[in-house]
Amino acid sequence: MNIEEMERALIKRYRHKLYTPFCKAIGDYDLIQPNDKIAVCMSGGKDSFVMAKLFQELKRHGKIPFEVEYLVMNPGYNEENLNSLKENAKKMGIDIKIKESNIFRVSSLLGEGQPCYLCAKMRRGFLYDFAKEEGCNKIALGHHFNDVIETTLLNVFYAGTFKTMVPKLKSTNHPGMELIRPMVYVEENSIKNYIEYCEIKPMGCGCSVASGELPSKRKEIKEFVAKMKKEFKDFDKSVFSAGENVNLNCVTGWYFKDKKHSFLEYYDDDSEQ
């Protein structure tokens, strides 16, 4: 399939599943301002490739003027995966810039058998630096609707906290930089269907966890969500909505700006009832 056919499918066949929710998230959460320069972070997987194509369409047809760079941080992919990434970018008409790192090796050595957290943290810091070098003020990550659900449940089940994946964040270590997630309304199945329709075979993460060499709690959560949806088809939508409808009158404690609060602070305050 050629590039023109891919782009036509994106704004026609898959418009309501991909382009519309992408644009809605940008509008709902005010993710792009005039004259932003956005680093679209490319991993080689299906999510970032679809995000890149969506940004291309938005730049062509959107009303907000902005600039974009398509950046690839190579954390240590093998030659086969790296070549696959380059070839797919060429097929899809995405002009990528690649910068090398050794993050896979370092996170494996220091991650004590569970390298994902350290790997993600290091990758994000590297991407901020890479984006800043390219004159960007924002990085865009390809986290989608299902990632939000899975992250929320991972925090509840394994960290004992209710934390979800917010659509934008100001960087604490990179002043003036911001992270945005414009795919939070886009469902993973729609991404898969589009990529398959375009006859693209994206690479996986390329690390030991993704290859099955190490266990993955996220995989367990994904399987749990699939099981729950068989009993309640809107289970995932309810989890997403929960992050937008937290009722502080009915929780025993919460954090705000790194300060812990208790419901007892307000229990005797009649004005708060």
C-alpha positions as CSV (number, residue, x, y, z in Angstrom):
1,M,0.0,0.0,0.0
2,N,1.4,3.4,-0.9
3,I,1.5,6.5,1.3
4,E,-1.5,8.2,-0.4
5,E,-3.7,5.2,0.3
6,M,-2.6,5.1,4.0
7,E,-3.4,8.7,4.5
8,R,-6.8,8.5,2.7
9,A,-7.7,5.6,4.9
10,L,-6.8,7.6,8.0
11,I,-9.1,10.4,7.3
12,K,-11.9,8.4,5.7
13,R,-12.1,4.7,6.6
14,Y,-10.6,5.2,10.1
15,R,-11.6,8.8,10.7
16,H,-14.1,8.1,13.6
17,K,-11.8,5.5,15.3
18,L,-8.5,7.4,15.0
19,Y,-8.5,11.0,13.7
20,T,-11.6,12.1,15.5
21,P,-10.7,10.9,19.0
22,F,-7.1,12.2,18.5
23,C,-8.4,15.7,17.7
24,K,-10.9,15.5,20.5
25,A,-8.3,14.8,23.1
26,I,-6.1,17.7,21.8
27,G,-9.1,20.0,22.1
28,D,-10.5,18.6,25.5
29,Y,-7.1,18.8,27.2
30,D,-5.6,21.9,25.4
31,L,-2.6,19.9,24.3
32,I,-1.3,22.1,21.4
33,Q,-0.9,25.9,21.4
34,P,0.0,28.0,18.4
35,N,3.7,27.8,17.4
36,D,4.5,24.8,19.5
37,K,7.3,22.6,18.3
38,I,6.4,19.0,19.2
39,A,8.8,16.1,19.3
40,V,6.7,13.0,18.3
41,C,8.6,10.2,20.0
42,M,8.9,7.1,17.8
43,S,9.6,3.7,19.3
44,G,9.0,1.6,16.1
45,G,5.8,0.1,17.5
46,K,2.3,0.5,16.1
47,D,1.2,3.2,18.5
48,S,3.9,5.7,17.7
49,F,3.6,5.1,13.9
50,V,-0.1,5.8,14.0
51,M,0.4,8.9,16.2
52,A,3.0,10.2,13.7
53,K,0.5,9.8,10.8
54,L,-2.2,11.5,12.9
55,F,0.2,14.5,13.6
56,Q,0.9,14.7,9.8
57,E,-2.8,15.0,9.1
58,L,-3.4,17.5,11.8
59,K,-0.5,19.6,10.6
60,R,-2.0,19.6,7.1
61,H,-5.6,20.2,8.0
62,G,-5.7,21.6,11.5
63,K,-6.3,25.2,12.4
64,I,-3.5,25.6,14.9
65,P,0.0,26.4,13.5
66,F,2.7,24.2,15.0
67,E,5.9,22.4,14.0
68,V,6.8,18.8,14.5
69,E,9.9,16.6,14.6
70,Y,9.8,12.7,14.5
71,L,12.4,11.5,16.9
72,V,13.7,8.0,17.5
73,M,15.7,7.1,20.6
74,N,17.5,3.8,20.0
75,P,17.8,2.2,23.4
76,G,19.7,-0.7,22.0
77,Y,17.6,-2.4,19.4
78,N,19.2,-5.3,17.5
79,E,20.0,-4.7,13.8
80,E,16.8,-6.5,12.6
81,N,14.5,-4.3,14.7
82,L,16.3,-1.1,13.8
83,N,16.1,-1.9,10.1
84,S,12.5,-2.7,10.5
85,L,11.8,0.7,12.1
86,K,13.7,2.6,9.4
87,E,11.9,0.6,6.6
88,N,8.4,1.2,8.1
89,A,9.1,4.9,8.5
90,K,10.0,5.1,4.9
91,K,6.9,3.1,3.8
92,M,4.7,5.5,5.8
93,G,6.4,8.7,4.7
94,I,7.7,9.7,8.1
95,D,11.0,11.5,8.2
96,I,12.7,10.3,11.4
97,K,15.8,11.4,13.3
98,I,17.6,8.7,15.3
99,K,19.9,9.1,18.3
100,E,21.7,6.2,19.9
101,S,21.7,5.2,23.6
102,N,22.5,2.2,25.8
103,I,19.4,2.2,27.9
104,F,18.4,-1.4,27.5
105,R,21.8,-2.6,28.8
106,V,21.9,-0.2,31.7
107,S,18.3,-0.9,32.8
108,S,18.9,-4.6,32.6
109,L,22.0,-4.4,34.7
110,L,20.5,-2.1,37.4
111,G,16.8,-3.0,37.2
112,E,17.2,-6.1,39.5
113,G,15.0,-8.4,37.3
114,Q,12.3,-5.7,36.8
115,P,13.8,-3.2,34.4
116,C,10.6,-1.6,33.0
117,Y,10.3,1.3,35.5
118,L,14.0,2.3,35.2
119,C,13.9,1.8,31.4
120,A,10.9,4.1,31.1
121,K,12.4,6.7,33.3
122,M,15.7,6.8,31.5
123,R,14.0,6.8,28.1
124,R,11.8,9.8,29.0
125,G,14.8,11.8,30.3
126,F,16.7,11.0,27.1
127,L,13.7,12.0,24.9
128,Y,13.4,15.3,26.8
129,D,17.1,16.1,26.1
130,F,16.8,15.0,22.5
131,A,13.7,17.1,22.0
132,K,15.3,20.1,23.6
133,E,18.3,19.8,21.3
134,E,15.9,19.9,18.3
135,G,14.3,23.1,19.6
136,C,11.1,21.4,20.7
137,N,9.0,22.5,23.7
138,K,6.9,19.4,24.0
139,I,7.2,15.6,23.6
140,A,4.3,13.5,22.4
141,L,4.0,9.9,23.6
142,G,1.8,7.3,22.0
143,H,0.0,6.1,25.1
144,H,-3.6,5.1,24.2
145,F,-6.9,4.5,25.9
146,N,-6.0,0.9,26.9
147,D,-2.6,2.1,28.4
148,V,-4.6,4.5,30.6
149,I,-6.8,1.7,31.9
150,E,-3.9,-0.7,32.5
151,T,-1.8,1.9,34.3
152,T,-4.8,2.8,36.6
153,L,-5.3,-0.8,37.6
154,L,-1.6,-1.5,38.0
155,N,-1.5,1.3,40.5
156,V,-4.6,0.1,42.4
157,F,-3.6,-3.6,42.5
158,Y,0.1,-3.4,43.0
159,A,1.0,0.0,44.4
160,G,-2.0,0.7,46.6
161,T,-2.7,4.0,45.1
162,F,-5.3,5.5,42.7
163,K,-3.2,7.1,40.0
164,T,-4.1,7.3,36.3
165,M,-2.2,8.5,33.2
166,V,-2.9,12.2,32.7
167,P,-3.0,13.7,29.2
168,K,-0.3,16.2,29.8
169,L,2.5,16.9,32.3
170,K,5.0,19.7,32.9
171,S,8.5,18.4,33.3
172,T,10.1,18.9,36.7
173,N,13.6,18.3,35.5
174,H,13.4,20.0,32.1
175,P,12.0,23.6,32.6
176,G,9.8,24.8,29.8
177,M,9.2,21.3,28.5
178,E,5.9,19.4,28.6
179,L,4.7,15.9,27.9
180,I,1.5,15.3,26.0
181,R,-0.6,12.2,25.3
182,P,-3.0,12.9,22.4
183,M,-3.9,9.2,21.9
184,V,-5.7,8.8,25.3
185,Y,-9.1,8.4,23.6
186,V,-7.9,6.1,20.9
187,E,-8.5,2.3,21.5
188,E,-5.7,-0.1,20.8
189,N,-7.8,-2.3,18.5
190,S,-8.4,0.6,16.2
191,I,-4.6,1.2,16.0
192,K,-4.0,-2.5,15.3
193,N,-6.7,-2.6,12.6
194,Y,-5.3,0.5,10.8
195,I,-1.7,-0.8,10.9
196,E,-2.8,-4.2,9.5
197,Y,-4.8,-2.4,6.8
198,C,-1.7,-0.5,5.8
199,E,0.2,-3.8,5.5
200,I,2.8,-2.6,8.1
201,K,4.5,-5.0,10.5
202,P,5.7,-2.9,13.4
203,M,8.4,-4.1,15.7
204,G,7.7,-4.9,19.4
205,C,9.6,-3.2,22.3
206,G,12.6,-5.4,21.6
207,C,13.5,-5.8,25.3
208,S,13.6,-8.9,27.5
209,V,10.2,-8.3,29.1
210,A,8.4,-7.8,25.8
211,S,10.0,-11.0,24.4
212,G,8.7,-13.0,27.3
213,E,12.0,-13.6,29.0
214,L,10.9,-11.7,32.1
215,P,7.4,-11.6,33.7
216,S,5.1,-8.6,32.9
217,K,2.4,-7.3,35.3
218,R,1.0,-5.2,32.5
219,K,0.4,-8.3,30.5
220,E,-1.5,-9.8,33.4
221,I,-3.6,-6.7,33.7
222,K,-4.4,-6.7,30.0
223,E,-5.7,-10.3,30.3
224,F,-7.7,-9.3,33.4
225,V,-9.4,-6.4,31.5
226,A,-10.2,-8.7,28.6
227,K,-11.8,-11.2,31.0
228,M,-13.9,-8.4,32.8
229,K,-15.1,-7.0,29.5
230,K,-16.7,-10.4,28.7
231,E,-18.9,-9.9,31.8
232,F,-19.3,-6.1,31.5
233,K,-18.5,-4.7,28.1
234,D,-18.0,-1.1,29.4
235,F,-15.6,-2.1,32.1
236,D,-12.7,-0.3,30.6
237,K,-14.7,2.8,30.0
238,S,-15.8,2.8,33.6
239,V,-12.2,2.6,34.8
240,F,-11.3,5.6,32.5
241,S,-14.3,7.6,33.8
242,A,-13.2,6.9,37.4
243,G,-10.1,8.9,36.8
244,E,-12.3,11.9,35.9
245,N,-14.9,11.4,38.7
246,V,-12.9,11.1,41.9
247,N,-15.1,12.1,44.8
248,L,-12.9,13.4,47.6
249,N,-15.9,13.3,50.0
250,C,-15.7,9.5,49.9
251,V,-12.0,8.7,50.2
252,T,-9.9,8.5,53.4
253,G,-6.8,10.1,52.1
254,W,-5.2,11.8,49.0
255,Y,-2.1,13.6,47.9
256,F,-2.0,17.0,46.4
257,K,1.3,18.6,45.2
258,D,3.2,15.9,47.2
259,K,1.4,16.7,50.4
260,K,-0.7,13.9,52.1
261,H,-4.2,14.9,53.2
262,S,-6.7,13.0,55.3
263,F,-10.5,13.2,55.4
264,L,-10.2,13.9,59.1
265,E,-8.8,17.4,58.2
266,Y,-12.3,18.3,57.0
267,Y,-14.5,16.0,59.0
268,D,-15.7,18.6,61.6
269,D,-15.9,21.5,59.0
270,D,-19.7,21.8,58.4
271,S,-19.1,24.2,55.5
272,E,-17.6,21.4,53.5
273,Q,-20.6,19.0,53.8
